Amino acid sequence: MEKHRCDAPYERKRPRNRKRSLILCGMSCLCLIPFYFSQPLRSRIPSLSCGSRPSRDYSENWCPLPHVTVPSDDGLETSEHFISLRQLQLQVDRLSAAVRVPTESYDDNGDVEEDPRWAPFLDFHQVLEKLFPLVHSQLELRKVNRFGLRYTYKGTNASKKPILLTAHQDVVPAGNPSRWTYPPYEGHFDGTFLWGRGSADCKNVLIGILSAIEDLLSQSFVPRRTIVLAFGFDEETSGFRGAGALNQSLIEEWGFDSFLFVLDEGGMGIQGQGDDVLYAYPGVGEKGYYDVQLTLDVNGGHSSRPPKHTGIGIMADAIVALENNPYSPRLTLSSPFRRVLECRARYSADDVQPWLRDALLNGDEKEIAEKLAEEDTEEKWLMQTSQAIDVISGGVKVNALPESVRLQVNHRVALHESAQQINDHIREVLAPVIEKYDLDFQGFNTSNTGSLNLETGSSRILAAESLQTLDPAPISPTDNGVWLVFSGTLRQVFETTESGKGKTVVPVGNIMTGNTDTVHYWDLTRNIYRFTPSRDGMRLNQHGIDERMGMAAHLEGVRLYYDLIRNFDDWEDA
């Protein structure tokens, strides 16, 4: 096993007389021996373990800012031309038209050639053709698995790696329309926000990307670097039919590790902290995903002669045990969220916890995480595996004892943990419940042979089953040239918006607690960014009632796609 070293900071010193130094060192040691074993002195001697950092202030190296990346003089209009009343009306018309098509996807959707619920996607494609005539007349369009859309804007230089911009066409079901302020598929614009299902997740991204391309085509832009657009249609239900098929088609044509970067929806947008700093939080990684099903089988019978605890009561005890034993948070040295905290400590020192900077310099990664988690904000889930008991069922009749009770637990797996560690945690937490009710535990490749009653043939079996599993995403690098151009473009756009003028934008990669279609694109590039360009408070209620998108922020998003294309077209390194 590899051993971890503790490297003390090296400091160059002037040479000394070796003999004199040895004599002085020996005398000093003799003098200190009587005091060493006295508790007061020993208690004042600091220890430096391999899990801690040397006491040294290197915070000046935290969070280096990229240079602002301004597009070259390529003869095109600046991206500021999108900030106009004419462009606002154009974007309202486009996004509203997209929202009006109810492209809902369902967990039980059937094959694309058979299930009639896919029909709205055909209508959506017709809407896109009308909204973006230049895109559909000048770009190569390939439909993958019937509803997946793959556009190719051919570049003139085949040696340059292409870029991939992605979004998804589908939306979650809107639920009861009467609970919405405006009908979910009306696409109502109130002068600030455009309301409707999909307006913020993520037809805004899809319309923003296509709008940038349409505008470039209207200016006769001929790219040197190929631009590929990929729009899946079942992201809300895992993305296997859409992005999964699109990914396969891209690998077949371009090969593995063939793209410069992928940009999809996600991230935490633009958030302010203090008076003069804005933070841009692209997602450079995603937590893992793991579902576990627990099924308890017990003897039934008439409800007039119940046992002390029915199957539902036993399962309730198991639920309490699980929820009373959450997973431990940890802020590893490699965690992107640690980079976020370092950036805040450097650029917003007056607006963060007073202890944070010193803790990041010298603290233990577990102690820091626990202290941050005690504040009980949503950011604790960037350091900790979450568990949510989302589905439970049991019993068939009110006067019959339940014979089978089932529950499903969803986990979003932290970067430092795995499905196997979750299995071990569940076994450990449920052990007292298994012993209390004399259960036979089966699952996770183990079995505790249990309480079979030979006279009655009865048994109580608690079975655990692993369902859908996805490892945490690979962390995209933030120390290479691609990141510098990407993050520099973020600064260029958002420092020139109305709300960003006079402020510094600090781009820093963060972790996403949910998953996007990028899970299917890992083989295309190491540089995967998840970022929906939107200021805090301008993109509301995704997946919920009254979903809506601030149109001023939407226009800023179009600017970002436009300038990213131009900056990477001019970049020579790859």
Secondary structure, 3 states (H helix, E strand, C coil): CCCCCCCCCCCCCCCCCHHHHHHHHHHHHHHHHHHHCCHHHHHHCCCCCCCCCCCCCCHHHCCCCCCCCCCCCCCCCCHHHHCCHHHHHHHHHHHHHHHCCCCECCCCCCCCCCCHHHHHHHHHHHHHHHHCHHHHHHCEEEEECCCEEEEEECCCCCCCCCEEEEEECCECCCCCHHHCCCCCCCCCECCCEEECCCCCCCHHHHHHHHHHHHHHHHCCCCCCCCEEEEEECCHHHCCHHHHHHHHHHHHHHHCCCCCCEEEECCCCCEEECCCCEEEECCEEEECEEEEEEEEEECCCEECCCCCCCCHHHHHHHHHHHHHCCCCCCCCCCCCHHHHHHHHHHHHCHHHCCCCHHHHHHHCCHHHHHHHHHCCCCHHHHHCCCEEEEEEEEECCCCCEECCEEEEEEEEEECCCCCHHHHHHHHHHHHHHHHHHCCCEEEECCEECCCCCCCCCCCCCEEEEEEEEEECCCCCCCCCCHHHHHHHHHHHHHHCCCCCCCCCEEEECCEEECCCCHHHHCCCCCCCEEECCCCECCCEECCCCCCCEEEHHHHHHHHHHHHHHHHHHHHCCCC
